[in-house]
């Protein structure tokens, strides 16, 4: 992700216009969606290749996710708990310019700690890598929000 981010950063610096780079995604979260490792073959193909999800299937998935939030907040969910320590470790690393915080973690370790959705932090890494070495950053907000099934954070960064 860092290599991708650095490439995007080089492109952005060469543009005559100002370029806004966004990295989005949740921190720790384990949404009630199919897992690549255990998905049925047709679901696995859609997860990898994309494609149209029929309206009825999309509505079923949406209702399942929306219904899980209250169960999760009430402690009645089987989803992996939010991990505030993992989230803070990432935010501390990112804000100090250390984009190697997950280098020792393989995909299984990220899933076990940050949940199936925890892999989205790679978008943060790519966006921050685009800022270049010595970027300046500020964590504006962090809060675990059980009803939304995720640790929510907002961070800004500007090139040095």
Steps between C-alpha positions, in 0.01 A plus 500: 500500500785736573639455148158574350464806721846629410417461129175693544690766694757541222219535246320756718814708547547515122147631442462873448174490700466446873410139570301370796581143600254312720555172675180358639391194685424392850753409762414182694171351386362160412188555290249216455597439138641193328862415571717433199636187668159343568280645224312278256672487158258744331530746791878466502509582128286811557719610791813471285371613161212727600172493317139588541327384815128443438276751676345238727843374609624856555197580717544178701867586560416860593228394745734243656772761553255763632345248739836385632594842644244498782578133578871580505456803728289285736771234520288245310717467189750234400706755306858569604510784755636838402864528605570848634863413579562388140327810366709726725821318406422570134407864559814554711715344229335691219519833683870448579575415137556127563321327215668167584268429795339204322810365324533210745129414469381257235142499371387248762643710785328813373170314474541349849564839658339763278221284359414425139460873441829587668679455168353835393780674694718424199321791330621725782855374449489567124357850550758588764784359289388737223581790735869404498752472781452737791134580435321701766186345644233545760255245638178697527268232631490141620218312661389138494137505390344158568170591335691563176713188554826692463771708655462839333793733453575820310852613426645774282845505345693743285834458325802629689 
